[in-house]
Amino acid sequence: MSTLDSLIVDVNDGFWTYLLIPLVICAGLYFTIRSKAVQLRLFPEMLRVLKDKAEPGPDGGKTVSSFGAFTISAAARVGTGNIAGVATAITLGGAGAVFWMWVMAIIGGASAFVESALAQLYKVRYGDRSGTYRGGPAYYMQRALGKRWLGVLFAITITVTFGFVFNAVQSNTIAAVASGSLSGGEAEWFAPAVGLLLAVLLGLAVFGGVRRITSVTTVLVPVMAVLYLLLGAAVVLLNAADLPRVFGDIIGGAFGFRELAAGGIGAAIQQGIRRGMFSNEAGLGSAPNAGAAAEVSHPVKQGLVQSLGVFFDTLLICSMTAFIILTTNPELGGRQGADLTQSALTGSLGSWAGHVLTLVVFMLAFSSMIGNYYYGESNIGFMIDKDGKGGAPGRKWVLPTYRVLVLAVVFLGALGSVSVVWNLADVFMGFMALVNLVAILPLSVIAFRLLDDYVAQRRAGLDPVFTRDRMPDLTGVECWEPRTATGPAAGAVPAASAGSAGERG
């Protein structure tokens, strides 16, 4: 088993180092330049759009708002990697890894904008529930590129990676942390009990559909984030005098001559970029599945919201973990992963903080399981019939079967080590990113046209509205029907007048 694990790690390292990391960086830089740094230039607009309320669906039911879609994607993004992964990056790459993690988030914000705007544009109404949408890379691969086979390949990859493998890892992490924190955690019955509890809780969320999922994540994600940020803020305040040293270590580790001479700068760059990519998922093709579910007036709105999600994940949550560790454990002390973060918290705040971290890890991992499940459901909806709407006759059993299998994997994942499966998941996730980037590079010109249209309407003082007659040359766009002259689009800037995406006036 160890030989297989080592082989997977070697293949994974080569794949990411020599192919995927350069591709993601080049793509992110290209999107940043072509959009004139949309992820920075329109940051205030991201905050405005996040507050938009979704209109009731045609069936009178509640639809998914911009904030709801944001929390679904954040639920999958913000996981145990924000605690254990950042700690590991610092252990292996030094404090300088944090700087390159920040760089990756800023560049990746443009990639997140492109893929999520495309997902909104090419979304479809799901089944007979007119207020529910599905979309994502598989959908724009079929509808915009005309390559259904590529969409199916992506759908299979993301369903296996997120729906099964990553959910097993999350449940295993919850069981391990709870075992280390609670008395009696070493008992034989403890891990099965945790696995059963997680399966029951997840079942209550996922059998209600996307509307039930958003009702859970809109509560769980903010609570999770605020609780962890409060813990981190307390540690930072208690060690405020060390902040200049921390920033010096981060910058020095990223560019320092000592690190360069020792070869440490290479480890800092690799660990920072790779940890940033795994954490915020920008360009990987996962978050667009959540972004497509939102009811918004213009596709660019979800592009902006998902860019904000990258910043929320990396610049806020991951940075807090880095500050917790670096202000209290500058020598690292030989610890790794969540153990390093937990020791930093308890060293500053006392043993009670370790138990609170257990609760935080539970919320992080459980919210990730909800988001991971939804990504699989959305892509199964694409695979079970040709148009991706989930209405193929005779296949109504597929989604219930998927849900049961996910719950079984969650239960089993709590019972043992998943080292080989986790490393194999890295390969799957890397392959998923490769397929997605191959698709969005040529399609990005459409996202930039959407951005031009959006900025032109904002300059005119309007709340932007998009209808497909504004870009009649595009094929494969199902939603976004033209509005009546008295509808929301009346008075919108004509499509022909949309200029380049410059600064808002």
C-alpha positions in Angstrom: 0.0 0.0 0.0 2.9 2.4 0.8 4.4 1.7 -2.6 1.2 2.6 -4.3 0.9 5.7 -2.2 4.4 6.8 -3.1 3.8 6.2 -6.8 0.6 8.3 -6.7 2.5 11.1 -4.8 5.3 11.1 -7.4 2.9 11.2 -10.4 0.9 13.9 -8.6 3.9 16.1 -7.9 5.1 16.0 -11.5 1.7 16.6 -12.9 1.1 19.7 -10.7 4.6 21.1 -10.8 5.4 20.9 -14.5 1.9 21.1 -16.1 -1.0 22.3 -14.0 0.6 25.1 -11.9 2.2 26.9 -14.9 -1.1 26.5 -16.8 -3.2 27.9 -14.0 -0.8 30.9 -13.5 -0.7 31.7 -17.2 -4.4 31.4 -17.5 -5.0 33.6 -14.5 -2.6 36.3 -15.7 -4.3 36.3 -19.1 -7.8 36.6 -17.6 -6.5 39.4 -15.3 -5.0 41.4 -18.2 -7.9 40.9 -20.6 -10.5 41.9 -17.9 -8.4 44.8 -16.7 -8.1 43.2 -13.3 -11.8 42.8 -12.8 -11.2 41.0 -9.5 -9.7 44.2 -8.0 -11.3 46.9 -10.1 -14.9 45.9 -9.3 -14.4 44.8 -5.7 -16.9 47.3 -4.3 -19.4 46.0 -6.9 -18.9 42.4 -5.5 -20.1 43.6 -2.1 -23.1 45.3 -3.6 -24.1 42.3 -5.7 -23.8 40.0 -2.7 -26.8 41.8 -1.1 -29.1 41.2 -4.1 -32.3 39.3 -3.2 -33.6 36.6 -5.5 -37.1 37.0 -6.9 -39.6 34.2 -6.2 -39.5 31.5 -8.9 -42.3 31.1 -11.4 -43.7 28.3 -9.2 -43.9 30.7 -6.3 -41.1 28.9 -4.4 -37.9 30.4 -3.0 -35.0 30.6 -5.4 -31.3 30.7 -4.7 -29.9 34.2 -4.1 -26.4 35.5 -4.9 -25.6 35.1 -1.2 -27.1 31.5 -1.2 -24.9 30.5 -4.2 -21.9 32.2 -2.5 -22.5 30.1 0.7 -22.8 26.8 -1.3 -19.4 27.4 -3.0 -17.9 28.7 0.3 -19.2 25.5 2.0 -17.1 23.5 -0.4 -14.1 25.9 -0.5 -13.7 26.5 3.2 -12.8 23.1 4.7 -10.2 21.4 6.8 -7.6 22.6 4.3 -8.0 26.1 5.7 -6.7 24.8 9.0 -4.6 21.7 8.3 -3.6 22.6 4.7 -2.2 26.1 5.5 -0.3 24.7 8.5 1.2 22.0 6.3 2.2 24.6 3.6 4.0 26.7 6.3 5.7 23.6 7.7 7.0 22.5 4.3 7.5 25.9 2.6 8.1 28.2 5.5 6.3 31.5 6.2 7.0 32.7 2.6 4.4 30.2 1.4 1.7 32.5 2.8 2.8 35.3 0.4 2.5 33.1 -2.7 -0.8 31.8 -1.4 -2.0 35.5 -1.5 -0.7 36.0 -5.0 -2.5 32.9 -6.2 -5.8 34.1 -4.7 -5.4 37.5 -6.4 -4.6 36.0 -9.8 -7.2 33.2 -9.3 -10.0 35.8 -8.8 -10.0 36.5 -12.5 -10.3 32.8 -13.3 -13.2 32.4 -10.9 -14.9 35.3 -12.5 -14.7 33.8 -16.0 -15.8 30.3 -15.2 -18.7 31.4 -13.0 -20.0 34.0 -15.5 -20.0 31.3 -18.2 -21.8 28.9 -15.9 -24.6 31.5 -15.3 -24.9 32.2 -19.0 -25.3 28.5 -20.0 -27.4 27.3 -17.1 -30.6 25.3 -17.7 -33.8 25.0 -15.8 -33.8 21.7 -13.9 -36.7 19.3 -14.3 -40.2 20.7 -13.7 -39.0 23.0 -10.9 -38.9 26.3 -12.8 -37.1 28.1 -10.0 -34.2 25.7 -9.8 -31.2 25.8 -12.1 -28.3 23.6 -13.0 -25.0 24.6 -14.7 -21.3 24.5 -14.6 -18.3 23.5 -16.7 -20.1 20.3 -18.1 -22.9 22.5 -19.3 -20.8 25.2 -21.1 -18.6 22.5 -22.6 -21.7 21.0 -24.3 -23.6 24.2 -25.0 -20.9 26.6 -26.0 -18.1 24.3 -27.3 -20.5 21.6 -28.7 -18.5 18.9 -27.0 -20.8 16.8 -24.9 -18.1 14.1 -24.5 -15.9 16.6 -22.8 -18.7 17.7 -20.5 -19.4 14.0 -19.5 -15.7 13.5 -18.8 -15.7 16.5 -16.5 -18.9 15.5 -14.9 -17.7 12.0 -14.0 -14.4 13.4 -12.6 -16.0 16.1 -10.4 -18.7 13.6 -9.1 -16.1 11.0 -8.1 -13.7 13.6 -6.6 -16.1 15.8 -4.7 -19.1 13.6 -4.2 -17.3 10.5 -2.9 -13.5 10.9 -2.3 -13.5 14.4 -0.6 -16.5 13.6 1.5 -14.8 10.5 2.8 -11.8 12.6 3.7 -13.9 15.2 5.5 -15.7 12.7 7.6 -12.5 11.0 8.5 -11.0 14.4 9.5 -14.0 15.1 11.8 -13.8 11.7 13.4 -10.0 12.1 14.0 -10.2 15.6 15.5 -13.2 14.6 17.7 -11.4 11.5 18.9 -8.4 13.6 19.9 -10.5 16.2 21.7 -13.1 14.2 23.5 -12.6 11.7 26.3 -13.5 8.2 25.2 -12.6 9.0 21.6 -10.4 6.0 21.4 -13.2 3.6 22.0 -14.1 1.2 19.2 -17.6 2.5 19.0 -16.6 6.1 18.7 -15.7 6.4 15.0 -18.7 4.4 13.8 -21.0 6.6 15.9 -19.4 9.7 14.4 -19.8 8.3 10.9 -23.5 7.4 11.5 -24.2 10.9 13.0 -22.6 12.6 10.0 -24.6 10.4 7.5 -27.9 11.2 9.3 -27.2 15.0 9.4 -26.0 15.1 5.8 -29.1 13.0 4.7 -31.4 15.6 6.3 -29.7 18.3 4.2 -29.3 16.7 0.8 -32.7 14.9 0.5 -34.3 18.3 0.5 -32.7 19.4 -2.7 -30.8 22.6 -3.5 -33.2 24.8 -1.7 -32.7 22.8 1.5 -28.9 22.9 0.9 -28.9 26.7 0.7 -31.0 27.0 3.8 -28.4 25.0 5.7 -25.3 26.7 4.2 -26.6 30.2 4.6 -26.6 29.7 8.3 -23.7 27.3 8.8 -21.0 29.0 6.7 -21.3 32.5 8.3 -21.4 31.0 11.8 -18.4 28.8 11.0 -16.4 31.7 9.6 -17.2 34.2 12.4 -16.4 31.7 15.1 -13.0 30.9 13.6 -12.2 34.5 12.9 -13.0 35.5 16.5 -10.6 32.8 17.8 -7.9 34.0 15.4 -8.5 37.6 16.2 -8.1 36.9 19.9 -4.8 35.1 19.3 -3.5 37.9 17.0 -4.5 40.6 19.6 -2.7 38.8 22.3 0.4 38.6 20.2 0.0 42.0 18.4 3.6 42.9 19.2 4.7 40.0 17.0 2.8 41.2 13.9 5.8 43.2 12.4 7.9 40.1 12.7 5.3 37.9 11.2 5.0 40.1 8.1 8.7 40.3 7.9 8.9 36.5 8.0 6.3 36.2 5.3 7.9 38.7 2.9 11.4 37.6 3.8 10.5 33.9 3.2 9.0 34.7 -0.2 12.0 36.8 -1.5 14.8 36.4 1.1 18.4 35.8 -0.1 18.9 33.2 2.7 15.9 31.2 1.5 17.0 31.5 -2.1 20.5 30.2 -1.4 19.1 27.3 0.5 16.5 26.4 -2.1 13.7 27.2 0.3 12.2 29.9 -1.9 11.2 27.2 -4.4 9.5 25.2 -1.7 7.7 28.4 -0.6 6.4 29.2 -4.1 5.3 25.6 -4.8 3.6 25.1 -1.4 2.0 28.5 -1.4 0.6 28.3 -5.0 -0.5 24.7 -4.6 -2.2 25.3 -1.2 -3.9 28.4 -2.6 -5.2 26.4 -5.6 -6.5 23.6 -3.4 -8.1 26.0 -1.0 -9.9 28.6 -3.2 -10.5 26.2 -6.2 -10.2 29.1 -8.7 -10.1 27.7 -12.2 -10.8 24.2 -11.0 -14.4 24.2 -12.3 -16.1 23.3 -8.9 -17.5 26.7 -7.7 -19.3 27.4 -11.1 -21.7 24.6 -10.3 -22.9 26.6 -7.3 -22.8 29.9 -9.1 -25.1 28.6 -11.8 -27.9 27.8 -9.3 -28.4 31.5 -8.4 -31.3 33.6 -9.7 -29.6 36.9 -10.8 -30.4 39.5 -13.4 -27.0 39.3 -15.2 -24.4 36.5 -15.4 -21.6 38.9 -14.4 -23.1 39.2 -11.0 -22.2 35.6 -10.1 -18.8 36.0 -11.7 -18.2 38.8 -9.2 -19.6 36.9 -6.3 -17.5 33.9 -6.9 -14.4 36.1 -7.2 -15.2 37.4 -3.8 -15.4 33.8 -2.6 -11.8 33.3 -3.6 -10.8 36.3 -1.5 -13.0 35.2 1.4 -11.4 31.8 1.5 -7.7 32.6 1.1 -7.2 36.3 2.1 -9.4 36.0 5.1 -9.8 32.4 6.4 -6.4 31.0 5.3 -4.6 34.2 6.4 -6.1 33.9 9.8 -4.7 30.4 10.2 -1.3 31.6 9.1 -1.4 34.5 11.7 -2.4 32.1 14.4 0.5 29.8 13.7 3.2 32.4 13.0 2.4 34.7 16.0 2.7 31.8 18.4 4.9 29.1 16.9 7.7 30.9 14.9 9.9 27.8 15.2 7.0 25.5 14.3 8.1 23.0 16.9 8.0 20.0 14.6 4.2 19.8 14.4 2.2 19.6 11.2 -1.3 20.0 10.0 -4.2 20.6 12.3 -2.1 19.6 15.2 0.1 22.7 14.6 -2.9 25.0 14.5 -4.5 23.4 17.5 -1.2 23.8 19.5 -1.0 27.4 18.5 -4.5 28.1 19.8 -4.2 26.3 23.0 -0.8 27.9 23.7 -2.3 31.3 23.5 -5.9 30.9 24.8 -5.8 27.7 26.9 -7.0 24.1 26.5 -10.6 25.2 26.0 -9.6 26.7 22.6 -8.7 23.1 21.4 -12.3 22.0 22.0 -13.7 25.0 20.3 -11.4 24.2 17.3 -13.0 20.7 17.2 -16.3 22.4 16.8 -14.9 24.7 14.1 -13.4 21.7 12.2 -16.7 19.9 12.4 -18.6 22.9 10.9 -15.9 23.4 8.2 -15.8 19.8 7.2 -19.6 19.3 7.4 -20.3 22.4 5.3 -17.7 21.1 2.8 -19.6 17.8 2.6 -22.8 19.6 1.7 -21.1 21.6 -1.0 -19.2 18.6 -2.3 -22.5 16.6 -2.5 -24.2 19.4 -4.5 -21.4 19.4 -7.1 -22.0 15.8 -7.7 -25.8 16.1 -7.9 -25.5 19.0 -10.4 -23.3 17.0 -12.7 -25.3 13.8 -12.4 -28.2 15.9 -13.6 -26.1 16.7 -16.7 -25.2 13.0 -17.3 -28.5 11.3 -17.0 -30.0 12.9 -20.0 -28.8 14.7 -23.1 -30.0 18.3 -22.3 -28.8 18.1 -18.6 -32.2 18.9 -17.1 -32.6 15.7 -15.2 -35.9 14.8 -16.9 -34.9 11.6 -18.8 -37.6 9.0 -18.4 -36.8 5.9 -16.5 -33.8 7.4 -14.7 -35.5 8.9 -11.6 -33.6 6.4 -9.5 -30.2 7.8 -10.2 -30.2 10.8 -7.8 -31.6 8.9 -4.9 -29.0 6.1 -5.5 -26.3 8.8 -5.6 -27.5 10.2 -2.3 -27.5 6.8 -0.6 -24.0 6.1 -1.9 -22.7 9.4 -0.6 -24.1 8.8 2.8 -22.5 5.3 2.8 -19.1 6.8 1.8 -19.4 9.4 4.6 -20.0 6.7 7.2 -17.2 4.5 5.9 -14.8 7.5 5.6 -15.0 8.0 9.4 -13.7 4.5 10.1 -10.1 4.5 8.9 -7.2 6.1 7.1 -7.7 7.5 3.6 -4.1 8.4 2.7 -4.1 6.7 -0.7 -7.6 7.9 -1.6 -6.6 11.5 -0.6 -3.5 11.4 -2.8 -5.5 9.9 -5.7 -8.1 12.6 -5.3 -5.3 15.2 -5.9 -4.7 13.6 -9.3 -8.5 13.6 -10.0 -8.8 17.2 -9.0 -5.8 18.2 -11.1 -7.2 16.4 -14.1 -10.6 18.2 -13.5 -8.8 21.6 -13.5 -7.0 20.7 -16.7 -10.2 19.9 -18.5 -11.9 23.0 -17.3 -9.0 25.3 -18.2 -8.9 23.9 -21.7 -12.6 24.9 -22.1 -12.6 28.4 -20.5 -9.5 29.7 -22.3 -11.3 29.9 -25.7 -14.7 30.8 -24.1 -13.3 33.6 -22.0 -14.0 36.1 -24.8 -17.7 35.6 -24.1 -17.2 36.4 -20.4 -15.4 39.6 -21.4 -18.3 40.6 -23.6 -20.6 40.0 -20.7 -18.4 42.2 -18.6 -18.5 45.0 -21.2 -22.3 44.9 -21.2 -22.5 44.9 -17.4 -20.1 47.9 -17.0 -21.9 49.9 -19.6 -25.2 49.4 -17.8 -23.7 50.4 -14.5 -22.2 53.5 -16.0 -25.7 54.4 -17.1 -26.9 54.1 -13.5 -28.8 50.9 -14.1 -29.0 47.6 -12.2 -27.7 45.5 -15.1 -30.1 43.1 -16.8 -29.0 40.6 -19.4 -31.3 39.0 -22.0 -30.0 36.7 -24.8 -31.2 39.1 -27.5 -28.4 41.4 -26.4 -25.9 38.9 -27.9 -28.0 37.0 -30.5 -24.9 35.5 -32.1 -24.4 33.2 -29.1 -25.7 29.6 -29.4 -26.7 27.2 -26.6 -28.1 29.9 -24.3 -31.4 28.6 -22.9 -32.4 30.9 -20.1 -32.2 34.7 -20.2 -35.4 35.2 -22.3 -36.0 38.7 -23.7 -38.2 40.8 -21.5 -41.2 42.9 -22.5 -40.8 46.6 -23.1 -42.2 47.4 -19.7 -40.1 44.7 -18.0 -36.9 45.0 -16.1 -34.8 45.3 -19.2 -36.7 48.3 -20.5 -34.3 51.3 -20.7 -31.2 49.1 -20.5 -28.2 50.2 -22.5 -28.4 48.8 -26.0 -26.0 45.9 -26.5 -24.2 47.6 -29.3 -23.3 50.5 -27.0 -21.4 48.3 -24.5 -17.8 49.4 -24.7 -14.7 48.1 -23.1 -14.8 47.1 -19.5 -13.3 50.2 -18.0 -13.7 51.8 -14.6 -17.2 52.4 -13.3 -18.3 56.0 -13.6 
